[in-house]
């Protein structure tokens, strides 16, 4: 057996397994991102309901209480708070970084978009209503994501590993 052929077959097999694991990781990353947004929305609703602070202060407080696993969301919220403090006329949508929907599907982002566009630009009761609406929509998206992850993650890993093994055996033989 040619050693170069064996190395190539091994690399192809590992590559297929890696692709399967990567696809499974994308599913679980979506779940983590949705969970982080849900926690942030709960904190945002509570802060707007009970505290009469400016939006940048609320965003900064929410950003500082997120868990380390939610570092990206924490950074986005604290960065938006700093921008809004620097320019008082800046809306939340304009202060938030453009890649806020990274890790979310198009339907996840659509559930959050109305809130992103209107946060801080309306009366407190309207803001709370929009937060609750976004929270309900994201919770539904999160439940669908959990179902999809449970169903597909193991499938992607298994198919990647089996595909890699099959490719390895074909190239060796």
DAJOBEL-V495778 format. One record per residue. N is the residue number from 1. SS is DSSP state (helix for helix, strand for strand, loop for the rest). PHI is phi in whole degrees, 0 to 359 (NA if undefined). PSI is psi as a letter, one per 30 degrees, with the letter a starting at -180 (* if undefined). Layout:
n={N,N}
ss={SS,SS}
phi={PHI,PHI}
psi={PSI,PSI}
//
This chain:
n={1,2,3,4,5,6,7,8,9,10,11,12,13,14,15,16,17,18,19,20,21,22,23,24,25,26,27,28,29,30,31,32,33,34,35,36,37,38,39,40,41,42,43,44,45,46,47,48,49,50,51,52,53,54,55,56,57,58,59,60,61,62,63,64,65,66,67,68,69,70,71,72,73,74,75,76,77,78,79,80,81,82,83,84,85,86,87,88,89,90,91,92,93,94,95,96,97,98,99,100,101,102,103,104,105,106,107,108,109,110,111,112,113,114,115,116,117,118,119,120,121,122,123,124,125,126,127,128,129,130,131,132,133,134,135,136,137,138,139,140,141,142,143,144,145,146,147,148,149,150,151,152,153,154,155,156,157,158,159,160,161,162,163,164,165,166,167,168,169,170,171,172,173}
ss={loop,loop,helix,helix,helix,helix,helix,helix,helix,helix,helix,helix,helix,helix,helix,helix,helix,helix,helix,helix,helix,helix,helix,helix,helix,helix,helix,helix,helix,helix,helix,helix,helix,helix,helix,helix,helix,helix,helix,helix,helix,helix,helix,helix,helix,helix,helix,helix,helix,helix,loop,loop,loop,loop,helix,helix,helix,helix,helix,helix,helix,helix,helix,helix,helix,loop,loop,helix,helix,helix,helix,helix,helix,helix,helix,helix,helix,helix,helix,helix,helix,helix,helix,helix,helix,helix,loop,loop,loop,loop,loop,helix,helix,helix,helix,loop,loop,loop,loop,loop,loop,loop,loop,loop,loop,helix,helix,helix,helix,helix,helix,helix,helix,helix,helix,helix,helix,helix,loop,loop,loop,loop,loop,helix,helix,helix,helix,helix,helix,helix,helix,helix,helix,helix,helix,helix,helix,helix,helix,helix,helix,helix,helix,helix,helix,helix,helix,helix,helix,helix,helix,helix,helix,helix,helix,helix,helix,helix,helix,helix,helix,helix,helix,helix,helix,helix,helix,helix,helix,helix,helix,helix,loop}
phi={NA,286,296,295,295,295,296,298,296,297,296,295,297,295,298,296,296,295,297,299,294,295,294,294,294,300,296,288,294,298,300,296,295,297,296,295,296,297,296,295,294,297,295,296,298,297,294,290,291,247,238,257,263,296,304,302,295,296,298,296,296,296,297,281,259,291,285,302,295,258,302,297,294,302,297,296,291,291,294,296,298,297,297,291,292,289,224,300,272,285,277,300,300,284,281,286,295,289,261,297,269,298,94,249,278,298,289,295,295,295,291,270,306,301,291,301,291,249,298,86,251,214,294,304,297,292,297,297,299,292,296,297,296,296,297,296,294,290,298,297,297,295,296,295,296,296,297,295,296,300,280,259,300,295,299,298,298,295,295,297,294,295,297,295,296,297,296,301,295,293,284,284,286}
psi={k,k,e,e,e,e,e,e,e,e,e,e,e,e,e,e,e,e,e,e,e,e,e,e,e,e,e,f,e,e,e,e,e,e,e,e,e,e,e,e,e,e,e,e,e,e,e,e,e,f,k,h,l,l,e,e,e,e,e,e,e,e,e,f,f,l,l,f,f,h,e,e,e,e,e,e,e,e,e,e,e,e,e,e,e,e,j,f,f,k,l,e,e,f,f,k,l,f,h,f,g,k,f,l,l,e,e,e,e,e,e,f,e,e,e,e,e,f,k,f,g,l,l,e,e,e,e,e,e,e,e,e,e,e,e,e,e,e,e,e,e,e,e,e,e,e,e,e,e,e,e,f,e,e,e,e,e,e,e,e,e,e,e,e,e,e,e,e,e,e,f,e,*}
//
